[in-house]
Amino acid sequence: MFKSILAQALRCSSNAQLPHGQQVTNVTKVWVAPLPEVSKWIVPIQMHYIENGKLKIQDIVKVKDSVSVVLYNISRQKLIFVRQFRPAVYHGLIMGNTRNLHKEDIDLIRFPYELGITLESCAGVVDKDKSLAEIAKDEVFEECGYNVPVDKLEHVFEYRPSVGASSSAHNLYYCEVCDEEKVSDGGGIDNEVIQVVELSIDEARNFVKEGSSINSGPTTIAGTLWFLANKI
Ligand SMILES: Nc1ncnc2c1ncn2[C@@H]1O[C@H](COP(=O)(O)OP(=O)(O)O[C@H]2O[C@H](CO)[C@@H](O)[C@H](O)[C@H]2O)[C@@H](O)[C@H]1O
């Protein structure tokens, strides 16, 4: 069973899919633990309601809202993405649908950490007292190194990426940048370890083609499809 999970994970891995083999980071030890009662990031709650006279209960995970930016470099006609190790993706790939807590350290030889490296649009959590567009502008600078005025960010749409268990809202923006606006390497702030990746339009089209299997969330897929449908 593990062999088939690993084979599937390797197919999904952004490393296996894209011509950007450089090492993004180096993860040397992984283990899991139960969530503490109070988490800064996630609040599990239960909603009770009566629908058509019948009591119903729904378990909900409260997650912070987020923004993302489809970033297009017009100087070189490249879409800008980021790669990073995502613990949740890694866990999902190696544990599948099982809910057991793994007692020992994860075997990194059997399950290389690279499986958890995603390819995503530049994105960030809404955790500052700023407008959504300003938060998106900050992420473009911090993660990708482009300094753009906030009015260059075009609001595309708002949606809810995980309606079954989470109510969080996601706001997707589009921004065209040029080489002159690139002022740093990006790579994230604080503890973030992020690699900036540029894809040609054909590479991006390949990324969302029929039958593909990718290590990305709905935001990256929706943003890429929106770009291909509206800007090309
Ligand atoms: N659950 C968690 N546990 C511990 N630390 C956490 C955490 N979530 C965020 N952090 C910390 O906050 C930092 C900054 O996060 P960002 O604002 O860059 O959002 P991120 O890109 O991770 O996810 C954004 O982009 C992805 C992809 O679109 C969305 O799924 C997501 O909701 C959105 O916030 C992270 O580096 C991490 O240190």
PDBQT file of the ligand as one rigid body, heavy atoms in Angstrom, charges set to zero:
ROOT
HETATM    1  N1  LIG A 301      -1.528  26.593   9.993  1.00  0.00    +0.000 N 
HETATM    2  C1  LIG A 301      -0.389  27.197  10.365  1.00  0.00    +0.000 A 
HETATM    3  N2  LIG A 301       0.364  26.701  11.350  1.00  0.00    +0.000 NA
HETATM    4  C2  LIG A 301       1.506  27.298  11.748  1.00  0.00    +0.000 A 
HETATM    5  N3  LIG A 301       1.999  28.406  11.172  1.00  0.00    +0.000 NA
HETATM    6  C3  LIG A 301       1.301  28.946  10.169  1.00  0.00    +0.000 A 
HETATM    7  C4  LIG A 301       0.072  28.396   9.697  1.00  0.00    +0.000 A 
HETATM    8  N4  LIG A 301      -0.400  29.163   8.672  1.00  0.00    +0.000 NA
HETATM    9  C5  LIG A 301       0.508  30.141   8.501  1.00  0.00    +0.000 A 
HETATM   10  N5  LIG A 301       1.514  30.012   9.387  1.00  0.00    +0.000 N 
HETATM   11  C6  LIG A 301       2.698  30.880   9.531  1.00  0.00    +0.000 C 
HETATM   12  O1  LIG A 301       2.479  32.123   8.898  1.00  0.00    +0.000 OA
HETATM   13  C7  LIG A 301       3.509  32.360   7.952  1.00  0.00    +0.000 C 
HETATM   14  C8  LIG A 301       3.001  33.218   6.847  1.00  0.00    +0.000 C 
HETATM   15  O2  LIG A 301       2.017  32.550   6.097  1.00  0.00    +0.000 OA
HETATM   16  P1  LIG A 301       1.541  33.254   4.768  1.00  0.00    +0.000 P 
HETATM   17  O3  LIG A 301       0.844  34.515   5.098  1.00  0.00    +0.000 OA
HETATM   18  O4  LIG A 301       2.667  33.296   3.800  1.00  0.00    +0.000 OA
HETATM   19  O5  LIG A 301       0.446  32.259   4.260  1.00  0.00    +0.000 OA
HETATM   20  P2  LIG A 301       0.767  30.956   3.453  1.00  0.00    +0.000 P 
HETATM   21  O6  LIG A 301       1.438  31.286   2.149  1.00  0.00    +0.000 OA
HETATM   22  O7  LIG A 301       1.444  29.962   4.336  1.00  0.00    +0.000 OA
HETATM   23  O8  LIG A 301      -0.685  30.383   3.116  1.00  0.00    +0.000 OA
HETATM   24  C9  LIG A 301      -1.583  31.125   2.276  1.00  0.00    +0.000 C 
HETATM   25  O9  LIG A 301      -1.673  30.561   1.003  1.00  0.00    +0.000 OA
HETATM   26  C10 LIG A 301      -2.223  29.251   0.952  1.00  0.00    +0.000 C 
HETATM   27  C11 LIG A 301      -2.241  28.834  -0.510  1.00  0.00    +0.000 C 
HETATM   28  O10 LIG A 301      -3.113  29.603  -1.259  1.00  0.00    +0.000 OA
HETATM   29  C12 LIG A 301      -3.606  29.210   1.551  1.00  0.00    +0.000 C 
HETATM   30  O11 LIG A 301      -4.057  27.861   1.580  1.00  0.00    +0.000 OA
HETATM   31  C13 LIG A 301      -3.545  29.761   2.956  1.00  0.00    +0.000 C 
HETATM   32  O12 LIG A 301      -4.855  29.796   3.491  1.00  0.00    +0.000 OA
HETATM   33  C14 LIG A 301      -2.932  31.149   2.938  1.00  0.00    +0.000 C 
HETATM   34  O13 LIG A 301      -2.817  31.674   4.244  1.00  0.00    +0.000 OA
HETATM   35  C15 LIG A 301       3.974  30.987   7.545  1.00  0.00    +0.000 C 
HETATM   36  O14 LIG A 301       5.281  30.978   7.044  1.00  0.00    +0.000 OA
HETATM   37  C16 LIG A 301       3.899  30.252   8.865  1.00  0.00    +0.000 C 
HETATM   38  O15 LIG A 301       5.030  30.557   9.641  1.00  0.00    +0.000 OA
ENDROOT
TORSDOF 0
